[in-house]
């Protein structure tokens, strides 16, 4: 048994998706613009950011978003 305090998968999902939206808006990009740049559908990005249905995403998708937004991947993990 370890002494780590993990947050739940749902909480982590909310933090990451909220940060995607926050950083996208800080960059002045629309959902459509970001989704086109990283090669996903606008609807998929909309669902990610809204946390509806808890859409899963790959690490590679997160990586591509970080490149377009010019931020570090760990910025998505900050509450």
N, C-alpha and C positions, 0 to 999 in steps of 0.2 A: 504494500500500500504506500502511496506517495502523499506528500503534503501540499501538492499543487491545488490551487483553486481555479478550476476551469469554468469558463462560462459555457452555457449550453449552445448547441449548434444553432438554435433559433436566435439566440442573442447575438452570436457572432455574425450570423447572416444579416441581422438588422443593422449592426454596426458597419459592416463592409458595404452593404447596399446604400445606406445613408451617406457614407463617405464618397461613394461613386457619384451620387447626385450632387453633393456639396462641392466637390472638386470640379465636376463638369460645369456647374453653374458659375463657379469662380473663374473658370476659363472662358466663359461667355459662349459656350457651345450648347446647341439644342440637342435633344435626344436623337433627333434625326441625323445631325451632323456627326455626333460621336458614333452612333451605330454604323453609319456608312464607313467611317474611317477604320473601324475595327472589324468590319465584316459580319455583323450580326443584324438581325431585323430590329426595326424600331420598336415593334411590339414586345420583343424579348427584353430590350433594355427598359422599356416602360414598366414592364412587370417586375424586373429586378429592382428598379428604384422605388417602386410603390410597395414592395414586399408582399404583393398579393400572390398567393400560391407558393411562396417560398421557392422561386425558381432556383435551381442549382446552376452553378457556373463553374467552368474549369479554371485551373490556375493559369492556363495559357490565355484565356479571355481576360482575366485580371491583369496579366502581364501586358497585353496589348493596350488595355485601357490606361495603364500606368505610363506607357510610352507616349501615347497621344496626349495625355494630360501633363506629361513631364513631371511626374511625381514618383516617389519610391513606393513599392508595394506595401511596405510597412505603414505608410500613411493611411491605407485603407483599414488598418486594424486598430487605429486609435479611437477610443470612445469619445 
